[in-house]
Amino acid sequence: MDKNQRHIAHFDLDAFFVSVECLKNPALKGKPLLVGGSGDRGVVATCSYEARKFGIHSAMPMRLARRLCPEAIIIRGDMESYSKYSHLVTEIMQDTVPLFEKASIDEFYIDLSGMDKFFGCSLFAKELKKKVLRESGLPVSYALASNKLISKVATNEIKPNGQLEIAFGGEKNFLAPLPITKLPGIGHETAYKLIRRGVETIRTLSEIPIEMLESLMGKNGIELWRKANGLDESPIIPYREQQSISTERTFEADTINLHFLHAELVRMTESIGFQLRKQDKLTGCLTVKLRYANFDTVVKQKTVDYTNADHILLQTAHELFAKLYDRRLLIRLMGIRFTRLVPGNYQIKLYEDTQEMIRLYQSIDSIKRRYGERLLIRAAGSEGYTKSKMGRHKR
């Protein structure tokens, strides 16, 4: 065997939120269950496999989901419980496997390379699946392959409660018959471009010359060609629990300019809110800090429902600032910190928000990732950013 061959398993908890709700209330098992916003303009965060038979899927408007399955049971969801069970499975991984990456609240990549010499990768993965179910009560699916890409795609194909091993050298044959939409990195826009040109399966995509794909889609075309051919060298990123994300700023000159201070608060909150979403994290606690010109420092914090949505974070930050700034003294420093971080994204948390709101955040973050986060900022935060560049503040 090639000593450079890798054995990467992708473990994905089946319908995670639904599984947790069923553990809390066993009477829900086997029923069409929707986790999400109960209002007409809310969205489905996730749903049971029984509900999926009716054509329901995540991010679908709740009104449509109820129309497709009137008997569905709707639960708003409990991020506190989901976080607790996610941590429990994470602890099982930490106690059992040599190296793993926590990709989201409910999925893990595990590097089993070299384990075949001692225990056998296939047997190890099977025993780990049993252990997760035994110790957490949560069903899990997994696939074992030579890289992260193949293991993830394979896991998605055999859920729920499935297991699959893709043999070395069988990557292309496994991917070939699948539709291009099954390949990570192909969104609606890219799929539309390809399907218009007659490219509907991964096999067809893999047979297109790499130069042609590069000409059509730039660097992304090269990456798509590599994925279509089953190539992926991305490493396992070792799991480390992040405790907080924060930013603070000492001003060039002490200030009492409330317009500027509010603008700076918006800028800082938006900045770390974007970082939170980039890392697929939610926060459950906000802290605002002020330091006066006499070096007195005051801090206030507030616990919130888990979120990473700017409009919620900004509202809370302004509330905390208003409670803190009661002495009308010059301010020397301001900071904001998010703690109680858990894996998750805004589609998971914004149960009562509309699809339009979710799409707005996705579009804004897409532009920021591509062109830099300073390209798009709220008008309310523009003064803070401008003066940050200039290094001047009025008293």
N, C-alpha and C positions, 0 to 999 in steps of 0.2 A: 504494500500500500504506500502511496505517495505520502511522505511525512508532512507535506504542506497541505494535505486535504483537511478541510474543516468539517465539523459536525455541529450544525447550528439548529437548535430547536426553537420553534415559535409557539408559546403557550398563550392561549386566548380564552379568557373566562366567557362561557356561553351566556349571551343576553344578561350581562352582569347585573344591571340594576334590577331587572325582573327576577333574577335568581335570588338576590338579596331580599327583595320583597316577599318572595315565596318562602324563604327561610323564616322571616318574621311572621308570616301568616300562611301556613301550609294550605289553607283552604283556597288559595289563589292558584295552586298548581294545576296545570292543564287547561287554564282558562285564557281567553284573549285579554291580555293585560297591556295597557298603554301607560308609560311613564312620561309625563310632560305637563304642559299647561292645560288647565281645564276650560279656559275661556275659548270662545269661538276663534280668536285670533292667535291663540297659542300654538305651539308646535309639539310634535312627538319627539321626545329625546331618545327613547328606545321602546321596543315592544317585544312581547313574547313571540315565540315561534308559532303559536296558535293564531296570533293576530296577523302574522306575516302571510299566512295562507290567504288572507283577504286582500292582499296587495298593499298592506300598510308597511311603511318604512320610516326610519328616522328622518327628522327634519320635515316631515309631511305636515301640512296644516291640520290641526286637531279637528277642525270642522269636517274636513274631507275624511279623516280617519273614522270619525263617528258615523259618517254616512256609509262608509264601506262595511263597518261592523258595528251596528247599533248596540249590540249586547256587550261590547267591550267594557272592561272595568278600567277607569282612569285613576291613576295615582300621581300626585304632584311630584313625589320623589323626596328623598332625604339624603343629601350629600354627606351628612354626618355619619350615617350608617354605611354608605358606600365607601367613604374614606376609611372607616374602621375595618371593614372586610378587605379592602385593598391592602391595608397595612398588614393584616393577618396573613394574606397570601405572600406578601413581600417577605415577611419573617420566615415563612416556610422555605422560600427560595434561598434566603440568606443562610439558613441552617443546613441546606441540602446540597446546593450546587456550587461549583468552584468559581464561576464567573457568569454574571447575568446583567442584562440591561432592562430597566423598567421603561417600556416605550410609552405607556399610558396608564391610566388608572386600572385597566383590566388586561393588559397584555405584556408579555415578557419575552425577550430573546435570551437564550441560554447557550453558552459555548461549552459543548461537550467534547471538544477536540482532545484526543488523547485518552478519553475515558474507555475507548474500545479495548485498550490494553489490560484494563483492570476489571471492569464490570460489564462492559458492552453498552454502547450508546442506546441501542434500541430498548434493551431491558431497563436501563436507567430511566429513560423517558417514560416508559409504561408505568414503572413504579412511582415516579414523581406525579403522574396524573392521578394515580390512586391515592397518593398521600394528600394531595390538594383537596380531593373530594372528602377524604376521611377526616381531615383536621379542620377544614373550613366549611364543609357542607356544600361547596360550590362546584358545579360541573365545569369541566375545562376540556377544550380540544387542543390538539397539538399536531405539528408536522415537523419532521426531521429531514434536513437536506444539507447541501454543501454551502449554502449562504443564506443571508437574512431574507433576500427577495423571494427566493423559491419557497422557503419555509412559511413565510407570511401568506403568499398566494395559495399555497397548498392547504394551510389551516382554514382559510376562508371557504375552500371548496368542500371541506368535510365536516363543517359544523352542522348541527350541535353534537357534542359528546363523541367526537370522532378522533381518529389518530391515523397518521399516514407517514410513510417514509419514501422519499424520492431518492433512488439510488444514484450514486455518482455516475455522471455521463448521461443520465436520463432527464436532465433539466429541460432541454429544448423540446423533447418529445412530450413532456408533461405540459409545457406552456402552449405548444403549437395549436391545439384545437380551441383554446379558450378565446372568447371575444376580447378585443383590445381594451375594453373598459375594465377588465380584471387586472390589468397591469398598473401597479402603483405609479402615480405621476401623470396618468392620462385622465384629465378632467373633461368636462363637457365640451369646452372649446377645442381642445386638441383632438378629441374623439370625432367631433364634427368635421374637422379638417381632413382627418384620415379616412373616415367613412365616405366622404364626398369623392375621394380618390379611389374608392373600391377596397380600402384596407379595413377589413372587418375582423380578422383573426390575428392572433399573435404570430402564427406561422407566416402569414403574408407580410407582416411588419418586419419579421426577422430576415426575410429574403430581399428586402429593399436594400440597395447599396448604401453603405453608411454615408458616402459623399452626397447622395441624393437627399437623405434625411437631414443632413447638416445644412444643405442648401435651402431646404424647405422650412426648417425649424431652428436653425442655428445650433448652439451648443446643446440645447435640449434634445435635438434630433440625434446627436451622438449618444446621449444618455439613454434615449428610448431604444436605439438599436442594441446597445449593450444589454438592457433589461430584456428585450425581446429574445435575445440569444442566451438568456439565463446567466449572464455575467454580473457579479456583484462582489466587490471586495470590501464593502463597508464593514468596519470593525464593530465589535460589541463594545458599547460605552459603559464601563462599570457603574453600577448604581451607587449613588450617594444621595442621602436625604438632604435637600436644601431647606434650611430653616427659615430664611427670610429673603426678601428682595427690597432694596431701599436706595434712596438717593437723598443727598442734602447739599446745601449750598451756602457758603459764607459770602455775603455781599461785599463788593468793593468799598461801599460806604453804607453805614447804618441808615435805615430808611423807615419812614412812617407812611410812605405812599401806599395807601390801601389798594389803589388800582393796580399798581405794579405787583404788590404782594399776591393779590388774587390771580393775576396773570401768571406769576411764577408758580403758584400752587397748581394751576391748570397744566402748565407745561410739564412740571415734574410728575404729576399724577399720570398724565397721558404717556409719558416716557416709560415709566416702570409698568404701567398697565399693558403697553405694547410688549415689553419684555416678558411679562407674565403669560400673555397669549402665545408668544413665540415658543415658550417652553411648555405649552399645554398645561398650565397650572391655574388654579383658582386660589383666592385668598379668603380667609375667614375672619381676618382682623386687620384693621387699619390703625396706624399710629401717626400723629402729626406732632412735630417738635418745633418749638420756637426758642431762640436764644436772644435775650435782650442786649442792649448796648452795655449794660452793667454786668453782663455775663450770667445773669440769672437764666436758668433753663427750665422751661415748662413743657410737659408732655401730656397728651391725652390720647386714649385709644378707644376703639369701638369694635365690638364683635358684630359681624354681618353674616347674612346667608352667603354661602360660598359663591364667589363671582369673579370675573375678570373683565366686566363690562365697564367701559369708561364712564357712562352716564351715572352708574351706581357708585363707582369709586369717587367720582368728582363730587357728587352730592354729599357723600360721607366726609370727604376731606374738607369741604367748605363748612360743614356742621362743626367739625372738630376745631377748625381754625377760629370760627366765631366764638366758641366757648373758651379758647385759649387766649385770644387777643383782647383782654379786658383792661389792660393797664395803660394803653395808649402811649407806650414808650417806643423808642426807636428799636427796630429789629436788626440784629446782626447776622442771624443764621436761621434758615428754615429747612426742615427735612420731613420726609414722609417714608413710612416703612409698611410693607405688607408682611404679615406673619400667618401662622396656621395654614401653610401651603399644602395643597393636595393636587394630585394629577386631575386634569379635566379640561374641558373647553367650553366656550360660551354656548354652543349648541346644547350642551348638557345642562347648563345652569339656567339659561334665560327661558324658563318654562312658560312664562306669561308673555314673552315678547313675540312680535310678529316675524314672519319669514323675511319681511323687508328689513327689519332691524338686524337680523342675523346676517343677511346678505350684505348690508352696509358695512358691518364690522369686517366681514371676510374681504370685501373689496378694498377697504381702507388698509387693512393689514397686508394684503397682497401688494398694493402700491408701495407701502413702506418697506417691505422686504426687498422689493425690486430696485427701488430708487433711493432708499434711505428714509429713516423715520421722520426727518425734519422737513421732508417735502410736503407732508400733509399735517397741519396742526390746526387746532381750533383757533378761531379769531381771538377768543378770550385769552389764549396763551401766547399769542404772537408777540405781545410787548415784552413778556418775560424772555422769550427767545432772542428778540432783537437786542435787548439790553445785555443779555448774556454774551452775545457776540461782541458788543461794543465795549462792555466792561464798565458802563456808566450807569449810575442810579441817582435819581433825584431824592432829596429828603422831603 
